[in-house]
Structure formats: C-alpha cells, structure tokens
Amino acid sequence: MIAELFILALLVLLAGFIIPLVIRADNTLLRTVSYGCTILASLILAILSLPVLLGSGTITLPAYAPAGLFSIGFFIDRLAAFFLLLIGVVSFCVALYAIEYSEHMDGGVRRNILCGATNLFVLAMVLVVAAADTFSFFIFWELMAAASFILVMYEYDRPATPRASIFYFVMTHLSALFVMLGILLLWFESGSFALERLAGTPSLTATCAFICLFTGFAIKSGIIPFHKWLPYAHPASPSPISALMSAVMLKVAIYGLLRFILDVFTPEIWWGVLILAFGTASAVLGVIYALKEHDLKAMLAYSSIENVGIIFMGIGLFVVLETSGLSVLASIALLGALFHSLNHALFKSLLFLTAGSVIHATHTRNIEHMGGLVHRMPVTGALFCTGSLAIAALPPLNGFASELLIFMAFFTSVTVVDPLLKVFLFLCLALFALTSALSAACFVKAFGSVFLGMPRSQKSEEAHEVSPLMLLGPGILAAACILLGVFALQVMTLAGFSVPLPDLFLVGLLLLMMLALTYAVLFFISPRTSRVSETWGCGMHFQEAGAEYSGHGFSEPLDIIFSPLYRTRIKNERAFFDEHGVIFQSGTAEIKLLRVFEEYLYLPVARGFVKISATIAQFQNGCLDTYILYVFVTVIALLVFLGWYV
C-alpha cells in the first residue's frame, strides 16, 4: 500500500509539472490545478511516511536497470520517511500560499513555468531522498539542481537576478561535480553503486570519497565558505521558492550526508571533528553576517547558514561520540540534528512566506523602509513573531527543543577521554551559546524594524493584510512550530526514542500562568485613569519615522564589535558654514561592510580562471596550419604512449 501511494505521489507531481507547460494559457484555474497537484502529492507523502517513521519496516520498489551496472530504484526506510515527511509538510503549506501569491506576480503566461517547475523541483527532491543506489541518487540530484536553477531564474528581467543565477549555477554544478567524484570513488572501492556499508577501516579511496561527498553536500547546504550563493539566490527567487530552497533543498543535502555516513562509511573520529568545525564556523559566522543585513530575505538566507551549521554541529558531534564509544550520547546528538532539520524547515519556511507577504505589501526588501506593519498586517505580524521566537530558540517552541538536545549532548560529552578533544568540544559549545544569543538579537532587529514603530515609507503606510489563502499556509507552519515545541517529549516518545527532554507542555503552562499573574497584578494595581501621549523625543513635539531607532542603529554596535570580520569602514562627510569648522551646515555618515568571502575567496579564484582561460584561448588562433600541427602532435603523443605502456 505504501509503495502504491509513493508511486501515486510521483505521478501527481509529474502531472502538476506537465499540465501548465502543455496548456499554454494565462489561466488562474490552470495554475491552481498545478498547485493543487503539489498539495495532493505533499499530503500523500506525509501520510505514507508516518507508518514507516513509526517503525513498520523498509519499503523497497523494484529497480529499473537500463544498462547492466546502472539501475534506478527506490526504497523508504525511517531516515528517508523522516525527510519525506519534512518535504510533504513544507511543500503542502508553500503550495497553499503560492496559489494566491503567484497571481500577484508579473509574467503572464510565464507563471505557468513557475508552478510547473515547482512541481518538478518537489518531485526531484522526493526522488533524491527515495533513491536506492548512488547512480539513482546522482541522476535525481542533477534533476533537482536543474529545476531549482529554472526557479531562481524566473524573474530574469530584474537587475540582480543574472548575478544570483550565475553564482547559483556555478556553485550547484561544483556541488554536483564533487558528489559525482565521491560516488565514482565509492564504485572503485566497492565495484557497486549500491548504498551498502564498506567493510573494515576506511581506505584512502574511501576517505577521499568521503571528502568529496562532504564537500558536495556542504556546498549545496550552504556551509561556510561555500555559502555565497545563498544570499544571492534566495532574495532573487520568488518567496515560495525561497521557502522551498531554504527549508527543504538544504535538508536534502543534509540527508545525503547522513545517508552516506550511516549506511556506507565507517567514520573515523577526525571526520566528526571536520564536520563539527565547519558546522561551528557556519553557525557563528552565519548569524554574525545575518545581523548586518538590512535586506529581509538576505537576512533570512544568512540565518539559514547559521541553522544548517547547527545541524552540522549535531552530526559532527554524533560522529565524534559514536567513534569514541559513547553510543547513547551520540544518538542524542543525532536526534537533535534531525529534529532541528525538521524544526528549521518549519520556522524558516514560515519566515520566508511571511516575509514574502511583507514584501508584497511594501514593494521593498529593505527593512529600513518598513515599520509600523503590526497595525496594518496584524495576522502576518503574529505569524512572523511566532517564527522569530522559534528560530531564536525560546521556550516552549520547537527551536528550543531541538537546540536543547544538541546542548545536552555537548554538556555530557565531558566524558570523552582525550583532553584535546574536550577542549575542542568546549570551544564549540561556547560558540554555540554565542550563536544562540546573537540569533535572538538578529530577530529582535528583524521583527522590530519591520513591524514596530512608525512607517518609514509611503508603501508601508498604505500596506494592508494579505488574503486568507496567503495566511493559511503560514498559519499551519506556525501551529506546527508551537505544537512540536510544547509536545516535543511526547513526539519523541511516540517515535520510540527516550530523550532527556523536559516536558515543555508543563513549561508552557508555567509561562502562561506567570503571564496571567503578571497581567492580573498590573490590572489591579494600575490606576483606572490613563493618559495617551507620545514618548519624549528630545523636546520635539512631533516624532518623525526617520528619528526612530532603526535596524542600522540596532546593528551598529555589532558592526563595530565584529569589524575584523566585516572589515567595517566608517565614512563621515561634514560641511560647515564657517571656515573654522564650528557652525555645522550638513553632513553624511556611512558604514560600509566588505563582503569578505566574495572579495578574498570567490573573486580571486574567478580571476585566476579567467587568466587561465585567456591563456588557453591563445592556442585557438584560427589558422588551419596550427590546428594540423596540434593533430600531428597529438597523434605522435598517442603512439608514444601506446608503445610505452601497451
């Protein structure tokens, strides 16, 4: 039954891809049907994954073998079912939102490509997760890359989109190259494309395969320093696509890493240290760079880098503890990483969708041109606030529960014998704590700048709440963030895991009681008369939006503190009425932040390849005699090679 449901879900997604492309008409009903296919298939995927996730065994579908060694097959075990559930829930909510959102976009009939490619994108991610062998895995991985590139390129007529698309195109194919190399090295090692464990201690070939696969999955998931495509691709994409890419596609890369670590390799301890080091760096630097952003979607993109880093920290800690013989603690770290993968998918898709509503209402991504939206978009504000509380890991929401599991694994890892390893783990723990604090600060800035205060632009003044359909999907995600936090212990118990989590339902009740008691005390002791007045503003009678505390003002101290990372440059220009510089006339002040990785890593590499390409291009001079010489030299070289080695 589960196998038949899986095939049905694939066929429905395929229909959602084909229908809007075959019927070339600018028709709302057509696009609604296409997104309806996404909704139906996502619901089927969520339903079929639950029995497997709760322990009904592995589902295997017969393989198609087009050519001997190569085959295409599917299987669904508990790990695959977990990620299929994640894909199903997020895609369901995103498709609900996109039905109405896409009708407000420009492009006419081109919007058919958007909904069709969305179905193809979801289909490809499902196929990657369900792939039964490495050959199938790579084929579907490439399909996922192609579909996502089409979606990033959708608004190609915008100035920023070509640059974002080039970044994404290069990095996604670099990821595919490393994944392919890793798979080929595994084939050389085992002689098979099967996802089977390699015997014995990892050989040099197996170790190289792991490094290649780790690099490929790190690029795709946005781990620093391979992250630069995220802050470009996410803002350039339509908001539903940003939600799918951040919430789901990054998790497919995490699935790939976990699948190979759990089923193929026998990891060594330095593998875990490597994963943990990259994860810690990504978590800390990701949130630091998120704090400096004033583009709302770029801020969320950097936050995704931070949260993927936290997931990598959990995976790395799992490998370290497992190879150290601490299997119980290792399972807690792994559960924390998996739970945070699900939680991040929920609250990050919620944040991207509500950010899309805000951008749709204000026609800008710059948070400095927003403000006061909580009065004009109260439901969107409440949903964004829920996502902000969840991603800031405040109890009793889901982000707190998953991060608490990883913290517990860190705290108990002091039983690791190696003193140097203890020091490294304590350093990672300290940086993890710093990351959590900075994440809370980041989303205080985000919510305050967007929803509180006075409107800082005419569009923000005129903004209004979005349609109910654009609130339904985010509403489901917000409810999931609350329920998975409040009932985290019960969910883990239902899934068959015994974890040292507190009962957050009781914690939530205690917080509600404290809130109710505080309100009651204030209600009874406060005077019954009230006076409404503006806050004091340095003697000014009428406050202006430009005089309020802005996102720039909030993050300026952090810009200075982290200036070695930001390469902060402060520029002041002042003009005076008098020649002695006493009576001030006008002035401007600006803080410029250098894009460190782009300027010092990506662009130098790109310039190097341009120089190499220009050198090689000199050999193509258009002269027939030169080309004949090349052929002659090649033939001679082949003859010498064959005569020497054959």
C-alpha positions in Angstrom: 0.0 0.0 0.0 2.8 2.4 0.9 4.6 1.7 -2.4 1.5 2.4 -4.4 0.9 5.7 -2.5 4.5 6.7 -3.3 4.1 6.0 -7.0 0.8 7.9 -6.9 2.5 10.9 -5.3 5.2 10.8 -8.1 2.6 10.7 -10.8 0.6 13.6 -9.3 3.7 15.7 -9.1 4.5 14.8 -12.7 1.0 15.8 -13.8 1.5 19.1 -11.9 4.7 19.7 -13.9 3.2 18.7 -17.3 -0.2 20.3 -17.3 0.8 24.1 -17.1 3.5 23.6 -19.7 1.4 21.7 -22.2 -1.6 24.0 -21.9 0.0 27.4 -22.8 -2.7 29.7 -21.4 -2.6 32.5 -18.9 -5.2 31.0 -16.8 -5.6 31.2 -13.0 -7.5 27.9 -12.8 -4.8 26.1 -14.7 -2.1 27.3 -12.2 -4.5 26.4 -9.3 -4.8 22.9 -10.6 -1.0 22.6 -10.9 -0.5 23.8 -7.3 -3.4 21.5 -6.3 -1.3 18.6 -7.6 1.6 19.8 -5.3 -0.8 19.9 -2.4 -2.3 16.5 -3.0 1.1 14.9 -3.6 2.5 16.5 -0.5 -0.4 15.2 1.6 0.1 11.7 0.2 3.9 11.9 1.0 3.2 13.0 4.6 0.6 10.2 5.1 2.8 7.4 3.6 5.8 8.5 5.6 4.2 8.2 9.0 3.8 4.4 9.2 7.4 3.9 8.1 8.7 6.5 10.5 6.8 4.9 13.4 8.5 1.6 12.7 6.7 -0.5 10.0 9.9 -1.5 8.2 11.5 -0.6 4.9 9.6 -0.2 1.7 11.5 -1.3 -1.5 10.3 -0.6 -5.0 11.6 -2.8 -7.9 14.6 -1.3 -9.8 14.7 -0.4 -13.4 18.0 -1.4 -15.0 18.5 0.3 -18.3 22.1 -0.9 -18.7 23.6 -3.7 -16.6 25.6 -2.0 -13.9 23.3 1.0 -13.8 19.9 0.9 -12.2 17.2 3.2 -10.9 15.3 2.1 -7.8 13.7 3.4 -4.7 13.5 2.4 -1.0 12.0 4.1 2.0 13.4 3.5 5.5 12.9 5.5 8.6 15.5 8.1 7.6 14.0 8.6 4.1 10.5 8.6 5.6 11.5 11.4 8.0 12.7 13.6 5.2 9.7 12.7 3.0 7.5 13.9 5.9 9.5 17.1 6.0 9.2 17.6 2.2 5.5 16.9 2.3 4.5 19.2 5.2 6.5 22.2 3.9 5.5 21.7 0.2 1.9 21.5 1.3 2.0 24.9 3.1 4.1 26.6 0.4 1.7 25.5 -2.4 -1.3 26.8 -0.5 0.5 30.1 -0.2 1.7 30.1 -3.8 -1.8 29.8 -5.3 -2.6 33.4 -4.4 0.9 34.7 -4.3 1.7 33.8 -7.9 -1.3 35.7 -9.2 0.2 38.9 -7.9 3.4 38.3 -9.8 4.4 39.7 -13.2 5.0 37.5 -16.1 1.6 36.5 -17.5 1.8 33.0 -19.0 5.3 32.7 -17.7 3.8 32.0 -14.3 2.9 28.6 -15.7 6.6 27.8 -15.8 6.8 28.8 -12.1 4.1 26.4 -10.9 5.2 23.6 -13.3 8.9 23.9 -12.3 7.8 24.0 -8.6 6.3 20.6 -9.0 9.4 19.3 -10.8 11.5 20.7 -8.0 9.5 18.9 -5.3 9.5 15.7 -7.4 13.3 15.8 -7.8 13.8 16.2 -4.0 11.5 13.3 -3.3 13.3 11.1 -5.8 16.7 12.0 -4.2 15.5 11.1 -0.8 14.0 7.8 -2.0 16.9 6.8 -4.3 18.0 3.2 -3.6 21.5 3.4 -5.1 24.2 6.0 -5.7 23.6 6.1 -9.5 19.9 7.0 -9.0 20.9 9.5 -6.3 23.2 11.4 -8.6 20.7 11.4 -11.5 17.9 12.9 -9.3 20.4 15.2 -7.7 21.1 16.8 -11.1 17.4 17.0 -11.8 16.9 18.9 -8.5 19.8 21.3 -9.5 18.2 22.0 -12.9 14.7 22.6 -11.6 16.0 24.9 -8.9 18.0 26.9 -11.4 14.9 27.5 -13.5 13.1 28.8 -10.5 16.0 31.1 -9.4 16.0 32.5 -13.0 12.2 33.1 -13.0 12.4 36.8 -12.6 15.4 37.1 -15.1 14.4 40.7 -16.1 15.4 42.0 -12.6 18.9 43.5 -12.4 20.0 41.3 -9.5 18.8 38.0 -10.9 21.5 37.3 -13.5 24.3 37.7 -11.0 22.4 35.5 -8.5 21.8 32.9 -11.2 25.5 32.8 -12.2 26.5 32.3 -8.5 23.9 29.6 -8.1 24.7 27.9 -11.4 28.4 27.7 -10.7 28.1 26.5 -7.1 25.4 23.9 -7.7 27.4 22.3 -10.5 30.5 22.4 -8.4 28.5 20.5 -5.8 27.4 18.0 -8.4 31.0 17.5 -9.5 32.1 16.6 -6.0 29.2 14.3 -5.4 29.9 12.6 -8.7 33.6 12.2 -7.8 32.6 10.8 -4.4 30.2 8.3 -6.0 32.8 7.2 -8.6 35.4 6.7 -5.9 33.0 4.5 -4.0 32.4 2.5 -7.1 36.1 2.0 -7.5 36.3 0.9 -3.9 33.3 -1.5 -3.8 32.6 -2.2 -7.5 29.0 -1.4 -7.0 26.6 1.6 -6.9 24.7 0.1 -4.0 24.2 2.0 -0.8 26.0 -0.7 1.3 28.5 -0.4 4.1 32.1 -0.6 3.2 33.9 -3.3 5.1 36.7 -2.6 7.5 38.6 0.6 8.3 38.2 3.3 5.6 40.9 3.0 2.9 42.5 6.0 1.2 40.0 5.7 -1.6 37.0 5.6 0.8 38.4 8.6 2.7 38.8 10.6 -0.5 35.2 9.6 -1.4 34.0 11.0 2.0 35.9 14.3 1.5 34.4 14.7 -2.0 30.9 13.9 -0.8 31.2 16.1 2.3 32.4 19.0 0.0 29.5 18.5 -2.4 26.9 18.3 0.3 28.5 21.3 2.2 28.3 23.4 -1.0 24.6 22.5 -1.5 23.6 23.1 2.1 25.4 26.5 2.2 28.2 25.7 4.7 30.8 28.4 5.0 33.0 29.1 3.0 30.8 27.5 0.2 27.8 29.6 1.2 27.9 32.7 -1.0 25.2 31.5 -3.4 22.5 31.6 -0.7 22.4 35.4 0.0 22.1 35.9 -3.8 19.7 33.1 -4.8 17.2 33.5 -2.0 16.5 37.2 -2.5 16.3 36.8 -6.3 13.8 33.9 -6.1 10.1 34.3 -5.6 9.3 33.9 -1.9 7.6 30.5 -2.1 10.7 29.2 -3.9 13.0 30.8 -1.3 11.0 28.9 1.3 11.4 25.6 -0.5 15.1 26.1 -1.2 15.9 27.1 2.4 13.5 24.8 4.2 13.7 21.7 2.0 16.6 21.7 -0.5 19.2 22.4 2.1 17.8 19.5 4.1 18.1 17.2 1.1 21.9 17.9 1.2 21.9 17.1 4.9 20.0 13.8 4.1 22.7 12.9 1.6 25.5 13.4 4.2 23.6 11.4 6.8 22.8 8.6 4.3 26.4 8.0 3.4 27.7 8.3 7.0 25.1 6.0 8.4 24.8 3.4 5.6 28.1 3.4 3.6 31.1 4.6 5.6 32.6 3.6 8.9 33.5 7.1 10.1 36.7 7.9 11.9 36.9 10.5 14.7 38.6 13.2 12.6 35.6 13.1 10.2 33.4 14.2 13.1 35.9 16.9 14.1 35.9 18.1 10.5 32.1 18.2 10.3 31.8 19.8 13.7 34.4 22.5 12.9 32.7 23.5 9.6 29.3 23.5 11.4 30.5 25.7 14.2 32.1 28.2 11.9 29.0 28.3 9.8 26.7 28.8 12.8 28.7 31.7 14.3 29.6 33.5 11.0 26.2 32.9 9.6 24.4 34.7 12.4 27.0 37.4 12.5 26.5 38.2 8.8 22.7 38.0 9.3 22.9 40.7 11.9 24.5 43.2 9.4 21.8 42.6 6.7 19.0 45.0 6.0 17.6 43.1 3.1 15.0 41.0 4.8 15.4 37.9 2.5 19.2 38.1 2.6 19.0 38.2 6.4 16.9 35.0 6.4 19.3 33.4 3.9 22.3 34.0 6.3 20.2 32.7 9.1 19.7 29.5 7.1 23.5 29.2 7.0 23.6 29.5 10.8 20.9 26.9 11.3 22.5 24.4 8.8 25.7 25.0 10.8 23.9 23.9 14.0 22.6 20.8 12.2 26.2 20.0 11.1 27.3 20.5 14.6 24.9 17.9 15.8 26.0 15.5 13.0 29.7 16.1 13.7 29.1 15.6 17.5 27.3 12.3 16.7 30.3 11.0 14.7 32.8 12.1 17.4 30.8 10.5 20.2 29.9 7.3 18.2 33.6 6.7 17.3 34.5 7.3 21.0 32.2 4.5 22.1 29.5 6.8 23.6 26.6 5.5 21.6 23.8 6.8 23.9 25.1 10.4 23.8 25.8 10.1 20.1 22.1 9.1 19.5 21.0 12.3 21.4 23.2 14.4 19.2 21.9 12.7 16.0 18.3 13.1 17.2 19.0 16.8 17.9 20.3 17.3 14.4 17.4 15.5 12.8 14.8 17.3 15.0 16.4 20.7 14.2 16.3 19.8 10.5 12.5 19.5 10.8 12.1 22.5 13.0 14.3 24.7 10.8 12.2 23.6 7.8 9.1 24.7 9.6 10.1 28.0 11.0 12.3 29.1 8.1 9.5 28.4 5.5 7.1 30.3 7.9 9.5 33.3 8.0 10.1 33.3 4.2 6.4 33.1 3.4 5.5 35.9 5.8 8.5 37.9 4.5 7.0 37.4 1.1 3.7 38.9 2.3 5.5 41.9 3.8 7.5 42.5 0.6 4.3 42.1 -1.5 2.6 44.7 0.7 5.5 47.2 0.9 7.3 46.6 -2.5 10.7 46.6 -0.9 13.0 44.1 0.8 14.8 46.9 2.8 13.7 46.7 6.4 14.7 50.4 6.8 11.7 51.3 4.5 9.2 49.3 6.6 8.0 49.8 10.1 4.5 50.0 11.7 3.2 46.9 9.9 1.9 45.3 13.0 -1.1 47.7 12.9 -1.7 47.1 9.2 -0.8 43.4 8.9 -1.6 42.1 12.4 -2.0 38.4 11.4 1.2 38.4 9.3 2.9 40.1 12.2 1.8 37.5 14.7 2.9 34.7 12.4 6.3 36.3 11.8 6.7 36.8 15.5 6.0 33.1 16.1 8.7 32.2 13.6 11.1 34.6 15.2 10.5 33.2 18.6 11.0 29.7 17.3 14.2 30.4 15.4 15.6 32.3 18.5 15.1 29.1 20.4 12.8 30.5 23.1 10.8 28.0 25.1 8.4 26.3 24.7 8.7 26.5 20.9 10.3 23.8 18.7 13.6 25.6 18.1 14.3 25.5 21.8 13.6 21.7 22.0 15.9 20.7 19.2 18.8 23.0 20.2 18.4 21.8 23.8 19.1 18.2 22.7 22.3 19.3 21.0 23.3 21.3 24.1 22.7 18.3 26.3 24.9 16.2 24.0 27.6 18.8 24.3 27.3 19.1 28.1 27.6 15.3 28.6 30.5 15.0 26.2 32.9 15.8 29.0 33.2 12.0 29.4 35.3 11.9 26.2 38.7 10.8 27.4 41.0 12.8 25.0 41.8 16.2 26.7 42.4 18.0 23.4 39.1 16.8 22.2 37.5 18.0 25.4 38.9 21.5 24.8 37.7 21.5 21.2 34.2 20.4 22.3 34.0 23.1 25.0 35.1 25.7 22.4 32.3 24.5 20.1 29.9 24.6 22.9 30.8 28.2 23.8 30.5 29.3 20.2 27.1 27.5 20.0 25.9 29.5 23.0 27.1 32.7 21.4 25.3 31.8 18.2 22.0 31.3 20.2 22.3 34.8 21.8 23.1 36.5 18.5 20.2 34.7 16.8 17.8 36.2 19.3 19.3 39.7 18.8 19.0 39.2 15.0 15.3 38.5 15.1 14.6 41.3 17.6 16.1 43.5 15.0 14.1 41.9 12.2 10.7 42.0 13.9 11.2 45.4 15.5 12.4 47.0 12.2 9.6 45.5 10.1 6.6 45.6 12.3 7.1 48.0 15.2 7.5 51.8 15.3 6.2 54.2 12.6 6.0 53.5 8.9 9.2 54.7 7.2 7.9 54.8 3.7 4.7 55.6 1.8 4.2 52.0 0.8 4.4 50.9 4.4 1.9 53.5 5.3 -0.5 52.1 2.7 0.2 48.4 3.4 -2.7 46.1 4.2 -3.2 42.5 5.3 -2.8 39.7 2.6 -5.6 37.4 1.6 -6.7 34.5 3.8 -5.1 31.9 1.5 -1.7 33.5 1.9 -2.2 33.3 5.7 -3.4 29.6 5.8 -0.1 28.0 4.8 2.0 30.1 7.3 -0.7 29.6 9.9 -0.3 25.8 9.7 3.5 26.2 9.9 3.2 28.4 13.0 0.9 25.9 14.7 3.4 23.2 13.9 6.2 25.3 15.5 4.2 25.6 18.7 2.9 22.0 18.9 6.3 20.4 18.1 7.8 22.5 20.9 5.1 22.1 23.5 4.7 18.4 22.8 8.4 17.6 21.9 8.8 15.0 24.6 5.5 13.3 23.6 6.5 13.3 19.9 9.9 11.7 20.7 8.2 9.1 22.9 5.7 8.3 20.1 8.6 7.8 17.7 10.2 5.3 20.1 13.0 7.5 21.4 13.8 8.1 25.1 15.4 11.5 25.4 16.3 13.6 28.4 14.0 16.5 27.4 11.8 18.3 30.0 8.1 18.3 29.5 7.7 21.6 27.6 3.9 21.3 27.9 4.3 21.9 31.7 6.9 24.6 30.9 4.4 26.3 28.6 1.7 26.1 31.2 4.0 27.7 33.8 4.9 30.5 31.4 1.2 31.1 30.7 0.4 31.2 34.4 3.2 33.7 35.1 2.0 35.9 32.2 -1.6 35.7 33.5 -0.4 36.5 37.1 1.7 39.5 35.9 -1.3 40.8 33.9 -3.6 40.4 36.9 -1.2 42.2 39.2 -0.8 45.1 36.8 -4.5 45.3 36.2 -5.4 45.6 39.8 -2.6 47.9 41.0 -2.6 50.3 37.9 -4.7 53.5 38.1 -8.0 53.5 36.3 -7.3 56.8 34.6 -5.0 56.8 31.6 -3.2 59.4 29.6 -2.2 58.9 25.9 0.9 60.8 24.8 3.9 60.4 22.6 7.2 59.3 24.2 9.7 62.1 24.9 11.8 62.9 21.8 14.4 65.4 22.9 12.0 68.2 23.1 10.4 67.7 19.7 6.6 67.8 19.7 6.0 65.6 16.7 8.0 62.5 16.2 9.1 61.5 12.7 9.8 58.0 11.5 13.4 58.9 10.5 14.2 59.8 14.1 13.3 56.3 15.4 15.7 53.6 16.3 16.4 51.8 13.1 17.9 48.5 12.0 21.1 50.2 11.2 21.2 51.8 14.6 20.5 48.5 16.3 23.3 46.7 14.5 25.9 49.5 14.5 27.5 48.4 17.8 27.8 44.8 16.5 29.2 46.2 13.2 32.0 47.8 15.3 32.5 44.7 17.6 32.8 42.4 14.7 34.7 44.8 12.4 37.6 42.4 11.9 35.1 40.1 10.2 33.0 42.8 8.5 36.1 44.9 7.5 34.0 47.8 8.7 34.7 51.2 7.1 33.2 54.3 8.6 32.9 57.3 6.4 31.9 60.8 7.6 31.5 63.9 5.4 30.7 67.2 7.0 30.2 70.8 5.8 30.3 73.9 7.9 29.1 77.5 7.4 32.4 79.0 8.7 36.0 78.3 7.7 36.9 77.3 11.3 34.6 74.3 11.2 32.4 75.4 14.1 28.9 76.1 12.8 27.7 72.8 11.3 25.8 73.0 7.9 25.2 69.4 6.7 26.8 66.0 6.7 26.5 62.4 5.8 27.7 59.3 7.7 28.0 55.8 6.3 29.2 52.4 7.5 30.4 50.2 4.7 30.9 46.5 5.2 33.2 44.5 2.9 32.0 41.2 1.5 35.0 39.3 2.8 34.5 35.9 1.3 33.5 37.3 -2.0 36.4 39.7 -2.2 39.1 37.5 -0.8 38.0 34.0 -1.9 35.5 33.9 -4.8 36.7 36.8 -7.0 40.4 35.9 -6.8 39.5 32.3 -7.9 37.3 33.6 -10.6 40.0 36.0 -11.9 42.5 33.1 -11.8 40.3 31.0 -14.1 39.7 34.0 -16.4 43.5 34.3 -16.8 43.9 30.6 -17.4 41.1 30.7 -20.0 42.6 33.7 -21.7 46.0 31.8 -21.9 44.4 28.7 -23.4 42.3 30.8 -25.8 45.6 31.9 -27.4 46.1 28.5 -28.8 42.9 28.9 -30.9 44.2 31.4 -33.5 42.1 30.5 -36.4 45.0 29.2 -38.5 44.5 25.8 -40.2 48.2 25.1 -40.2 48.3 25.4 -36.4 45.3 23.0 -36.0 47.0 20.5 -38.2 50.1 20.8 -36.1 48.0 20.1 -33.0 46.6 17.0 -34.6 50.0 15.8 -35.6 51.5 16.3 -32.1 48.5 14.5 -30.5 48.9 11.5 -32.8 52.6 11.3 -32.1 51.9 11.5 -28.3 49.3 8.7 -28.5 51.7 6.5 -30.5 54.5 7.0 -27.9 52.0 6.4 -25.0 50.7 3.2 -26.6 54.2 2.0 -27.5 55.4 2.6 -24.0 52.6 1.2 -21.9 50.9 -1.4 -24.1 
